[in-house]
Amino acid sequence: MKLIEFIKNLESVNALSKHEQLVLGIMDAIKSGHLNVGAQLPSINVMVDEVGFARKTIVKAYEELKDKGLVESKKTKGYFVVSNKTDIYLKIALIMYSFQRFQQEFYNSLREELEDKVQIDVFFHHNNEEVFETIFSNINGKYGMYVVAPIKSDATKGILKTLSPEKLIIVDRFLDLGPNYTYVTQEFKESTYSILEKLLPKINKYKRSILFYRDDRDYPKGILKSLLQFSEDHNLALDVMNSYEPNSVGKGIMYFAISDSDLWLLLKDCRDLDFRIGKDVGVLSFNDHVVKELISGGITTISTNFKQMAITTAANIKALSFSKKVISTNLIERESV
């Protein structure tokens, strides 16, 4: 078998461990065209007989080739070559809520930090448990690393715990999977409350507040809990509405918009009615963007640094030294409150 020759040609390289010799030998066979996409690798038993390595060494090598996205295992059938991109050293599944601006920033920063040696495939679950389960059933076992913005549910927790801790990083929203799992997330309730207290003198200018919040979306529950507690503690009038209804803006109201869709409609009505942002009405948005710095004299935001979240996630992946990190949430104060 010519594949065995590729492997044995590396015996003279003393710096290589046996499993590295196997991995590089098979990669050389793929790169040379001897093993094409669709080709089946020798069974574990055959490899034990041919190269004389321990069974666990061969399994480890095959699993590393899976992590690189070069090989897939088919139940009861064996291992098959599925890619000839031997310059990729890790294949990553990035599972996110949706393609929103701040999640795009996370992806772009992660891509930049990991450079071109990593393949990142992106999937969106839209906070739908059935969609999440379908995605996972299709990709489980096909990637070397899973970076997941989770849905907070027991079903999601059960699915993710089928992954070994070294293959999973939880990002964006925290989900407690136990002490062995890595996360790089944001925190909503306490950080939002702390920021609101800083803004209290300005919020007090308005006779009441309105939060646009929907339970059927991926809005963080910590924001809702924080605003309800803050309003109770400071005796403020707060209404919670599903979304902004066009032409409903009123003077003397402080508006909290989680969704940018609500924000843009609100600002349009303010412009049409010549309401002064920060004077006639107050506006606070979540998740900063350069447009929010420029529009309507600047919109005050509460925002996590998603670029830093991506940099920290990438550092964990590159160093294979996993940690637990909560990325700080910041007030970016402008003229809209």
Secondary structure, 3 states (H helix, E strand, C coil): CHHHHHHHCCCCCCCCCHHHHHHHHHHHHHHHCCCCCCCECCCHHHHHHHHCCCHHHHHHHHHHHHHCCCEEEECCCEEEECCCCCCCCEEEEEEECCCCHHHHHHHHHHHHHHHHHEEEEEEECCCCHHHHHHHHHHHCCCCCEEEECCCCCHHHHHHHCCCCHHHEEEEECCCCCCCCCEEEEECCHHHHHHHHHHHHHHHCCCCEEEEECCCCCCCCHHHHHHHHHHHHHCCCCEEEECCCCCCCCCCCEEEEECCHHHHHHHHHHHHHCCCCECCCEEEEEECCCHHHHHHHHCCEEEEECHHHHHHHHHHHHHHCCCCEEEECEEEECCCCC
